[in-house]
């Protein structure tokens, strides 16, 4: 036997402070040979690693996007004139008290580019749950009036369906851009 299926539709919007700030740091280098660029990026990544390590307690996580080195080909030419490279790190900060000093320390690195912060909620934030609960209206409020008493009718909201039958195939909606 299949269990009951309950479908509830609703909407809620809540505001709250972010839990996390994500920074993307990219170090750029250019040079006459690929070896020189790789060597300079290795030095830059070591320096950036020291900065990240000094702020380790304030980080929820960190990761690298890898090393990229490639030739520079001027427009319309097939001959390499130089090489360009980059090394990227993503930092997720949970302690906002050190966000400003971290940004300052990162941007003091030669050739460093900082993007962000991008704000987000942490995995244990109560806001998503609160929004889901706020999106489900009270059945008493939605119940039709009976004998002049508001909400005295059915305790089941009209947008709720209970059934012991298996759920129907999901409906697919076409979305078009008319702009």
C-alpha atoms as a printed R data frame, in Angstrom:
    type eleno elety resid chain resno       x      y       z
1   ATOM     1    CA   UNK     A     1   0.000  0.000   0.000
2   ATOM     2    CA   UNK     A     2   1.257  3.463  -0.919
3   ATOM     3    CA   UNK     A     3   1.361  6.130   1.804
4   ATOM     4    CA   UNK     A     4  -0.662  9.311   1.604
5   ATOM     5    CA   UNK     A     5   0.509 12.079  -0.717
6   ATOM     6    CA   UNK     A     6   0.217 15.633   0.536
7   ATOM     7    CA   UNK     A     7   0.711 18.560  -1.826
8   ATOM     8    CA   UNK     A     8   0.994 22.051  -0.365
9   ATOM     9    CA   UNK     A     9   1.516 25.231  -2.322
10  ATOM    10    CA   UNK     A    10   2.577 28.515  -0.816
11  ATOM    11    CA   UNK     A    11   5.076 31.334  -0.857
12  ATOM    12    CA   UNK     A    12   7.019 33.269   1.753
13  ATOM    13    CA   UNK     A    13   9.863 35.727   1.785
14  ATOM    14    CA   UNK     A    14  12.074 36.231   4.824
15  ATOM    15    CA   UNK     A    15  15.112 38.400   5.323
16  ATOM    16    CA   UNK     A    16  18.040 37.674   7.557
17  ATOM    17    CA   UNK     A    17  21.767 38.190   7.825
18  ATOM    18    CA   UNK     A    18  24.107 36.018   5.748
19  ATOM    19    CA   UNK     A    19  26.179 33.296   7.387
20  ATOM    20    CA   UNK     A    20  28.949 33.027   4.803
21  ATOM    21    CA   UNK     A    21  30.915 35.252   2.428
22  ATOM    22    CA   UNK     A    22  32.656 33.681  -0.571
23  ATOM    23    CA   UNK     A    23  35.727 35.338  -2.094
24  ATOM    24    CA   UNK     A    24  37.414 34.359  -5.325
25  ATOM    25    CA   UNK     A    25  41.108 35.254  -5.541
26  ATOM    26    CA   UNK     A    26  43.039 34.959  -8.800
27  ATOM    27    CA   UNK     A    27  46.752 35.678  -9.167
28  ATOM    28    CA   UNK     A    28  47.923 36.621 -12.678
29  ATOM    29    CA   UNK     A    29  51.393 36.452 -14.170
30  ATOM    30    CA   UNK     A    30  52.870 36.990 -17.639
31  ATOM    31    CA   UNK     A    31  56.330 36.301 -19.015
32  ATOM    32    CA   UNK     A    32  58.490 35.354 -21.979
33  ATOM    33    CA   UNK     A    33  58.359 31.597 -21.314
34  ATOM    34    CA   UNK     A    34  55.886 29.116 -19.892
35  ATOM    35    CA   UNK     A    35  58.491 27.964 -17.349
36  ATOM    36    CA   UNK     A    36  58.965 31.503 -16.057
37  ATOM    37    CA   UNK     A    37  55.199 32.022 -15.685
38  ATOM    38    CA   UNK     A    38  54.803 28.671 -13.883
39  ATOM    39    CA   UNK     A    39  57.678 29.521 -11.548
40  ATOM    40    CA   UNK     A    40  56.243 32.962 -10.718
41  ATOM    41    CA   UNK     A    41  52.777 31.468 -10.154
42  ATOM    42    CA   UNK     A    42  54.284 28.842  -7.821
43  ATOM    43    CA   UNK     A    43  55.845 31.637  -5.772
44  ATOM    44    CA   UNK     A    44  52.610 33.626  -5.806
45  ATOM    45    CA   UNK     A    45  50.555 30.596  -4.747
46  ATOM    46    CA   UNK     A    46  52.953 29.951  -1.857
47  ATOM    47    CA   UNK     A    47  52.609 33.584  -0.707
48  ATOM    48    CA   UNK     A    48  48.835 33.413  -1.052
49  ATOM    49    CA   UNK     A    49  48.865 30.123   0.875
50  ATOM    50    CA   UNK     A    50  50.595 31.848   3.793
51  ATOM    51    CA   UNK     A    51  47.917 34.546   3.826
52  ATOM    52    CA   UNK     A    52  45.131 31.948   3.725
53  ATOM    53    CA   UNK     A    53  46.799 29.935   6.497
54  ATOM    54    CA   UNK     A    54  46.981 32.982   8.756
55  ATOM    55    CA   UNK     A    55  43.165 33.336   8.461
56  ATOM    56    CA   UNK     A    56  42.385 29.585   8.591
57  ATOM    57    CA   UNK     A    57  40.237 29.857  11.762
58  ATOM    58    CA   UNK     A    58  37.869 32.302  10.017
59  ATOM    59    CA   UNK     A    59  37.355 30.066   6.974
60  ATOM    60    CA   UNK     A    60  34.543 27.564   6.549
61  ATOM    61    CA   UNK     A    61  36.358 26.123   3.514
62  ATOM    62    CA   UNK     A    62  38.860 26.901   0.808
63  ATOM    63    CA   UNK     A    63  39.794 25.365  -2.509
64  ATOM    64    CA   UNK     A    64  41.801 25.986  -5.645
65  ATOM    65    CA   UNK     A    65  40.585 26.302  -9.198
66  ATOM    66    CA   UNK     A    66  43.911 25.156 -10.584
67  ATOM    67    CA   UNK     A    67  46.812 26.542 -12.518
68  ATOM    68    CA   UNK     A    68  46.371 27.864 -16.054
69  ATOM    69    CA   UNK     A    69  49.286 28.766 -18.345
70  ATOM    70    CA   UNK     A    70  48.962 29.453 -22.053
71  ATOM    71    CA   UNK     A    71  50.592 31.281 -24.965
72  ATOM    72    CA   UNK     A    72  49.657 34.794 -26.004
73  ATOM    73    CA   UNK     A    73  48.989 34.956 -29.733
74  ATOM    74    CA   UNK     A    74  48.622 38.469 -31.147
75  ATOM    75    CA   UNK     A    75  45.609 39.075 -33.388
76  ATOM    76    CA   UNK     A    76  46.140 37.483 -36.796
77  ATOM    77    CA   UNK     A    77  49.488 35.867 -35.921
78  ATOM    78    CA   UNK     A    78  50.373 32.243 -35.293
79  ATOM    79    CA   UNK     A    79  53.657 32.897 -33.472
80  ATOM    80    CA   UNK     A    80  53.729 33.057 -29.666
81  ATOM    81    CA   UNK     A    81  54.992 36.316 -28.266
82  ATOM    82    CA   UNK     A    82  54.668 35.551 -24.556
83  ATOM    83    CA   UNK     A    83  52.838 33.464 -21.983
84  ATOM    84    CA   UNK     A    84  50.129 34.320 -19.523
85  ATOM    85    CA   UNK     A    85  48.949 32.356 -16.500
86  ATOM    86    CA   UNK     A    86  46.685 32.399 -13.481
87  ATOM    87    CA   UNK     A    87  46.099 30.542 -10.233
88  ATOM    88    CA   UNK     A    88  42.790 30.741  -8.384
89  ATOM    89    CA   UNK     A    89  41.595 30.171  -4.834
90  ATOM    90    CA   UNK     A    90  38.053 30.221  -3.460
91  ATOM    91    CA   UNK     A    91  37.624 31.198   0.194
92  ATOM    92    CA   UNK     A    92  34.404 30.774   2.190
93  ATOM    93    CA   UNK     A    93  34.508 32.987   5.282
94  ATOM    94    CA   UNK     A    94  32.262 32.418   8.311
95  ATOM    95    CA   UNK     A    95  33.843 34.963  10.693
96  ATOM    96    CA   UNK     A    96  32.964 38.391   9.297
97  ATOM    97    CA   UNK     A    97  35.152 40.162  11.871
98  ATOM    98    CA   UNK     A    98  38.227 39.186   9.839
99  ATOM    99    CA   UNK     A    99  36.688 39.685   6.393
100 ATOM   100    CA   UNK     A   100  38.117 43.189   5.954
101 ATOM   101    CA   UNK     A   101  41.668 42.271   7.093
102 ATOM   102    CA   UNK     A   102  41.531 39.173   4.861
103 ATOM   103    CA   UNK     A   103  40.490 41.240   1.837
104 ATOM   104    CA   UNK     A   104  43.286 43.724   2.563
105 ATOM   105    CA   UNK     A   105  45.908 40.982   2.928
106 ATOM   106    CA   UNK     A   106  44.817 39.250  -0.275
107 ATOM   107    CA   UNK     A   107  44.737 42.418  -2.374
108 ATOM   108    CA   UNK     A   108  48.239 43.367  -1.202
109 ATOM   109    CA   UNK     A   109  49.574 40.361  -3.140
110 ATOM   110    CA   UNK     A   110  51.191 41.362  -6.431
111 ATOM   111    CA   UNK     A   111  48.952 40.657  -9.411
112 ATOM   112    CA   UNK     A   112  46.022 39.514  -7.246
113 ATOM   113    CA   UNK     A   113  42.442 39.970  -8.395
114 ATOM   114    CA   UNK     A   114  39.644 39.690  -5.833
115 ATOM   115    CA   UNK     A   115  36.025 38.964  -6.754
116 ATOM   116    CA   UNK     A   116  33.207 38.947  -4.237
117 ATOM   117    CA   UNK     A   117  32.077 38.714  -1.596
118 ATOM   118    CA   UNK     A   118  29.035 36.651  -2.467
119 ATOM   119    CA   UNK     A   119  26.769 36.264   0.543
120 ATOM   120    CA   UNK     A   120  24.972 33.036   1.409
121 ATOM   121    CA   UNK     A   121  23.327 31.090   4.181
122 ATOM   122    CA   UNK     A   122  25.161 28.327   5.986
123 ATOM   123    CA   UNK     A   123  24.024 24.691   5.918
124 ATOM   124    CA   UNK     A   124  22.531 24.960   9.416
125 ATOM   125    CA   UNK     A   125  20.792 28.303   8.964
126 ATOM   126    CA   UNK     A   126  17.218 28.341  10.315
127 ATOM   127    CA   UNK     A   127  16.011 30.745   7.573
128 ATOM   128    CA   UNK     A   128  15.169 28.165   4.844
129 ATOM   129    CA   UNK     A   129  13.107 26.128   7.322
130 ATOM   130    CA   UNK     A   130  11.369 29.258   8.605
131 ATOM   131    CA   UNK     A   131  10.536 30.278   5.028
132 ATOM   132    CA   UNK     A   132   9.106 26.812   4.259
133 ATOM   133    CA   UNK     A   133   6.968 26.930   7.400
134 ATOM   134    CA   UNK     A   134   5.806 30.483   6.652
135 ATOM   135    CA   UNK     A   135   4.851 29.387   3.111
136 ATOM   136    CA   UNK     A   136   2.344 26.854   4.447
137 ATOM   137    CA   UNK     A   137  -0.761 28.798   5.460
138 ATOM   138    CA   UNK     A   138  -2.733 27.781   8.512
139 ATOM   139    CA   UNK     A   139  -5.605 25.415   7.623
140 ATOM   140    CA   UNK     A   140  -7.951 27.286   9.973
141 ATOM   141    CA   UNK     A   141  -7.340 30.520   8.084
142 ATOM   142    CA   UNK     A   142  -8.006 28.866   4.724
143 ATOM   143    CA   UNK     A   143 -11.052 26.878   5.798
144 ATOM   144    CA   UNK     A   144 -14.335 28.210   4.480
145 ATOM   145    CA   UNK     A   145 -16.718 29.712   7.058
146 ATOM   146    CA   UNK     A   146 -19.476 27.470   8.437
147 ATOM   147    CA   UNK     A   147 -22.536 28.992  10.113
148 ATOM   148    CA   UNK     A   148 -20.868 32.402  10.088
149 ATOM   149    CA   UNK     A   149 -17.767 31.264  12.009
150 ATOM   150    CA   UNK     A   150 -14.535 31.946  10.102
151 ATOM   151    CA   UNK     A   151 -12.311 28.932   9.665
152 ATOM   152    CA   UNK     A   152 -14.786 26.530  11.252
153 ATOM   153    CA   UNK     A   153 -15.111 24.365   8.153
154 ATOM   154    CA   UNK     A   154 -12.622 21.871   6.870
155 ATOM   155    CA   UNK     A   155  -9.263 21.863   8.576
156 ATOM   156    CA   UNK     A   156  -7.645 20.964   5.293
157 ATOM   157    CA   UNK     A   157  -6.471 23.828   3.032
158 ATOM   158    CA   UNK     A   158  -7.973 23.828  -0.461
159 ATOM   159    CA   UNK     A   159  -4.495 23.533  -2.008
160 ATOM   160    CA   UNK     A   160  -3.860 20.262  -0.137
161 ATOM   161    CA   UNK     A   161  -4.594 16.896  -1.716
162 ATOM   162    CA   UNK     A   162  -4.498 13.687   0.255
163 ATOM   163    CA   UNK     A   163  -4.694 10.432  -1.588
164 ATOM   164    CA   UNK     A   164  -3.716  6.824  -1.121
165 ATOM   165    CA   UNK     A   165  -3.216  6.501  -4.887
166 ATOM   166    CA   UNK     A   166   0.295  6.821  -6.303
167 ATOM   167    CA   UNK     A   167   1.195 10.352  -7.373
168 ATOM   168    CA   UNK     A   168   0.455 11.325 -10.945
169 ATOM   169    CA   UNK     A   169   3.195 12.068 -13.421
170 ATOM   170    CA   UNK     A   170   4.681 15.521 -12.801
171 ATOM   171    CA   UNK     A   171   3.449 18.229 -15.116
172 ATOM   172    CA   UNK     A   172   5.980 19.906 -17.328
173 ATOM   173    CA   UNK     A   173   5.703 23.597 -18.094
174 ATOM   174    CA   UNK     A   174   7.161 25.266 -21.127
175 ATOM   175    CA   UNK     A   175   9.034 28.472 -20.386
176 ATOM   176    CA   UNK     A   176   9.636 30.908 -23.198
177 ATOM   177    CA   UNK     A   177  11.480 34.163 -23.340
178 ATOM   178    CA   UNK     A   178   9.366 36.763 -25.065
179 ATOM   179    CA   UNK     A   179  11.751 39.660 -24.739
